[in-house]
Amino acid sequence: MTEEDHCVAQLQRLGADTAAVTHVVQTHLHMDHTGALGHFPNATVIVHERELEAARAAQPFENGYVREDFDSDDIDWQPIAAGHDLFGDGTIRLIETPGHSAGHMSILLSLEQTGAVLLTADAADNRAQWQGRMEPRALASLQDAMHSIELLRRIAAEHDALVVHGHDPKNWAAVSEPSSYR
């Protein structure tokens, strides 16, 4: 990742100030998802309580957790226990999708111009996992991971959602062509 790829640089290009960010949703706390937490000083960090517990209980670098990335008194944690409508208006819904990690969550967005967008995060890293051609990368439970993908497929179909996978550059490039991933 280059400095231009860092989320802070990307937000700056959009004219956004990280100090103005009020909420950060952590789908899970693996090292490739937590390194920038310190750049959002005024944000409440939403995470599933099971995920925060698992991350705090892990030994250094065990199961993808790096304590230095998330273990800070400066982080304003808001652990949640189940699926959650972040603002109570249906625009950002957090969905329990354990398997990749103990308290993994995916996100269903309801956007005025785009419609429904489903961020699978690492519940389905890529299209091959989404389509069942490859097993999900499950660090906590393969059975839970497979059930989570089934749940997400139902949600995507029910909402005719644009699906964005956690680690699939081809998918990300196709986001500008929503019909290819609906």
C-alpha positions as semicolon CSV with decimal commas, in nm:
position;residue;x (nm);y (nm);z (nm)
1;M;0,000;0,000;0,000
2;T;0,132;0,343;-0,087
3;E;0,071;0,660;0,115
4;E;-0,180;0,763;-0,153
5;D;-0,376;0,442;-0,081
6;H;-0,404;0,516;0,292
7;C;-0,759;0,600;0,401
8;V;-0,650;0,939;0,536
9;A;-0,506;1,041;0,198
10;Q;-0,817;0,915;0,019
11;L;-1,045;1,113;0,252
12;Q;-0,831;1,425;0,205
13;R;-0,866;1,393;-0,173
14;L;-1,243;1,399;-0,118
15;G;-1,212;1,709;0,099
16;A;-1,296;1,524;0,421
17;D;-1,118;1,587;0,749
18;T;-1,057;1,279;0,964
19;A;-1,127;1,488;1,274
20;A;-1,482;1,540;1,145
21;V;-1,551;1,165;1,123
22;T;-1,795;1,075;1,402
23;H;-1,825;0,697;1,352
24;V;-1,596;0,421;1,232
25;V;-1,742;0,073;1,185
26;Q;-1,490;-0,203;1,232
27;T;-1,617;-0,513;1,057
28;H;-1,350;-0,698;1,253
29;L;-1,019;-0,624;1,420
30;H;-0,761;-0,807;1,209
31;M;-0,439;-0,620;1,140
32;D;-0,532;-0,530;0,782
33;H;-0,840;-0,346;0,913
34;T;-0,715;-0,165;1,224
35;G;-0,395;0,020;1,141
36;A;-0,567;0,355;1,081
37;L;-0,782;0,372;1,394
38;G;-0,559;0,636;1,552
39;H;-0,632;0,876;1,265
40;F;-0,995;0,933;1,371
41;P;-0,963;1,113;1,705
42;N;-1,328;1,215;1,740
43;A;-1,491;0,896;1,617
44;T;-1,686;0,638;1,809
45;V;-1,564;0,298;1,693
46;I;-1,844;0,046;1,648
47;V;-1,744;-0,321;1,679
48;H;-1,921;-0,643;1,771
49;E;-1,859;-0,719;2,139
50;R;-1,754;-1,077;2,054
51;E;-1,491;-0,940;1,818
52;L;-1,347;-0,699;2,071
53;E;-1,335;-0,979;2,330
54;A;-1,159;-1,219;2,090
55;A;-0,906;-0,956;1,983
56;R;-0,824;-0,860;2,340
57;A;-0,790;-1,227;2,444
58;A;-0,560;-1,323;2,154
59;Q;-0,188;-1,362;2,195
60;P;0,024;-1,119;1,986
61;F;-0,036;-1,183;1,613
62;E;-0,267;-1,477;1,693
63;N;-0,553;-1,515;1,443
64;G;-0,462;-1,190;1,267
65;Y;-0,483;-0,956;1,566
66;V;-0,215;-0,696;1,644
67;R;-0,294;-0,547;1,984
68;E;-0,098;-0,225;1,919
69;D;-0,344;-0,137;1,642
70;F;-0,654;-0,137;1,862
71;D;-0,553;-0,144;2,228
72;S;-0,554;0,226;2,313
73;D;-0,726;0,435;2,577
74;D;-0,782;0,697;2,307
75;I;-1,033;0,481;2,119
76;D;-1,398;0,541;2,205
77;W;-1,536;0,188;2,164
78;Q;-1,906;0,118;2,120
79;P;-1,941;-0,261;2,133
80;I;-2,270;-0,396;2,002
81;A;-2,424;-0,735;2,073
82;A;-2,624;-0,813;1,761
83;G;-2,727;-0,679;1,423
84;H;-2,764;-0,305;1,452
85;D;-2,920;-0,014;1,264
86;L;-2,644;0,241;1,324
87;F;-2,850;0,560;1,299
88;G;-3,198;0,410;1,339
89;D;-3,299;0,511;0,986
90;G;-3,198;0,205;0,783
91;T;-2,912;0,378;0,600
92;I;-2,637;0,173;0,769
93;R;-2,726;-0,172;0,897
94;L;-2,464;-0,391;1,060
95;I;-2,513;-0,764;1,008
96;E;-2,358;-1,037;1,224
97;T;-2,150;-1,256;0,992
98;P;-1,917;-1,460;1,214
99;G;-1,676;-1,717;1,080
100;H;-1,387;-1,522;0,936
101;S;-1,350;-1,389;1,289
102;A;-1,550;-1,440;1,607
103;G;-1,751;-1,119;1,582
104;H;-1,725;-1,030;1,215
105;M;-1,989;-0,794;1,075
106;S;-2,091;-0,701;0,723
107;I;-2,266;-0,377;0,628
108;L;-2,582;-0,310;0,430
109;L;-2,603;0,048;0,309
110;S;-2,914;0,212;0,172
111;L;-2,791;0,497;-0,047
112;E;-3,021;0,749;-0,211
113;Q;-2,851;0,749;-0,552
114;T;-2,707;0,397;-0,559
115;G;-2,966;0,192;-0,376
116;A;-2,863;-0,102;-0,160
117;V;-2,492;-0,176;-0,128
118;L;-2,374;-0,482;0,063
119;L;-2,020;-0,466;0,198
120;T;-1,931;-0,827;0,275
121;A;-1,596;-0,726;0,427
122;D;-1,406;-1,050;0,488
123;A;-1,714;-1,272;0,519
124;A;-1,668;-1,315;0,142
125;D;-1,326;-1,192;0,036
126;N;-1,391;-1,235;-0,333
127;R;-1,637;-1,343;-0,597
128;A;-1,515;-1,705;-0,595
129;Q;-1,608;-1,737;-0,227
130;W;-1,935;-1,555;-0,288
131;Q;-2,027;-1,800;-0,564
132;G;-1,920;-2,106;-0,363
133;R;-1,628;-2,193;-0,590
134;M;-1,382;-2,139;-0,303
135;E;-1,417;-2,193;0,071
136;P;-1,429;-1,876;0,281
137;R;-1,116;-1,779;0,471
138;A;-1,240;-1,874;0,815
139;L;-1,011;-1,811;1,109
140;A;-1,282;-1,864;1,371
141;S;-1,531;-2,117;1,226
142;L;-1,570;-2,255;0,874
143;Q;-1,928;-2,361;0,945
144;D;-2,021;-2,011;1,069
145;A;-1,841;-1,856;0,771
146;M;-2,042;-2,066;0,526
147;H;-2,369;-1,981;0,704
148;S;-2,274;-1,612;0,696
149;I;-2,223;-1,620;0,319
150;E;-2,562;-1,788;0,276
151;L;-2,721;-1,514;0,487
152;L;-2,549;-1,242;0,285
153;R;-2,662;-1,397;-0,044
154;R;-3,023;-1,389;0,079
155;I;-2,988;-1,027;0,191
156;A;-2,827;-0,926;-0,141
157;A;-3,111;-1,090;-0,336
158;E;-3,381;-0,944;-0,112
159;H;-3,246;-0,590;-0,155
160;D;-3,109;-0,626;-0,512
161;A;-2,785;-0,501;-0,360
162;L;-2,460;-0,410;-0,527
163;V;-2,213;-0,649;-0,359
164;V;-1,863;-0,531;-0,264
165;H;-1,619;-0,793;-0,137
166;G;-1,343;-0,729;0,116
167;H;-1,036;-0,834;-0,082
168;D;-1,127;-0,838;-0,451
169;P;-0,968;-0,565;-0,666
170;K;-1,160;-0,681;-0,974
171;N;-1,483;-0,637;-0,777
172;W;-1,377;-0,292;-0,660
173;A;-1,299;-0,188;-1,017
174;A;-1,642;-0,312;-1,125
175;V;-1,827;-0,102;-0,866
176;S;-1,871;0,167;-1,129
177;E;-2,063;-0,097;-1,330
178;P;-2,316;-0,203;-1,065
179;S;-2,513;-0,438;-1,288
180;S;-2,215;-0,675;-1,309
181;Y;-2,228;-0,759;-0,938
182;R;-2,597;-0,749;-0,858
